[in-house]
């Protein structure tokens, strides 16, 4: 029989005779930290009693790590501090603290501090905890009881911000500048959010009391989250927010969805062309969900019209139980030039069972007569609001070299590809030297007949699974529609 060959490896085997084994202290510390990490990852759910018990056990484990370090750390041997009193005195001196200061900071008596340093008494559990709470004393290094914010083999270690292939915001700004200084025309909606000041003006507008009351507060978050759970069951969700702006509505909806999950398994993607808006939305999402288990947040700077190009949003492993949920909130659908084409092309990567949900303003009349629309829709009976003007005139004033003034009107647009819809075009008339003018369509907003939307989506392979009315939207009727990509029927 041939002798067993030794295993050749680039790395020394932990079983090798000459391998340096960890000390018993290191092994104990390692396993306790592993237990603390596992406990941190263990979700206590929404039950207050479980949450309190969860935090109590985590606190106890941190205390055990502190006691382990104080009594068994090799530091004491290295410094020659054999007694606890010697170790305490040494750390106090290095921290530049008097015994009186240490007593005050640790909430212990001065006489107890003196007895501990002299070795006249042994530290109790409470006295040790008091001393360990004094950061300047550095009795226990902070890394002993804290866990890394980023862990290996965790979704938190994955990149969480992407720049889409071919996306060039600098070139887009150059194109905007060139068009603004041309003879006029229609400005693509993306460009009015592109620079930081435009983004700031839009954020101010979207956080005005009227917008918050009508759009943010009126969105039926709870009903939508409940319906999603009914439709998709317990599968994991990839929640993809297209054009989220500052992300407040999307984050609030994801919070509701998260609250319906017993064991959350969510990926939350925010996709926007505006870097300032995406940064604001991403920060808001990360701040909101940083302490929540089972949710990964990712920002993607790109154009949602090019959604099929972004492979990370469409990769689906074999037998995947995940479902995508495309969220298009803030009446973003009403800014798209050709809605049927968008549904057909931009969402071509959707898989059977995926969900799309979006909110729209409803039409005030089914009539196609322009005079009737103007008579019934209040938007055409009043001037363009100051907030909208400030937002939309910004790019003109910043980049149009010879602009002397800007005046806004709302123009009716009935030439729409989707039946039952009409739109309002925000027309900027720019005054130029020599009493000349030029016009730009700076933005568009549309209203829809919901049944026409349902018929359109059905013809493109999407089944309607819910229509939800906004609350407090009597002056401007508004609703959210939910569709599911049709699942092929089984053939016998």
Beta strands, then each sheet from edge to edge (+ up, - down):
strand 1: 161-163
strand 2: 185-186
strand 3: 237-242
strand 4: 266-272
strand 5: 295-301
strand 6: 323-328
strand 7: 355-362
strand 8: 405-413
strand 9: 422-432
strand 10: 436-448
strand 11: 462-469
strand 12: 478-485
sheet 1: 1+ 5+ 4+ 3+ 6+ 7+ 10+ 2+
sheet 2: 1+ 5+ 4+ 3+ 6+ 7+ 12- 11+
sheet 3: 1+ 5+ 4+ 3+ 6+ 7+ 10+ 9- 8+
end
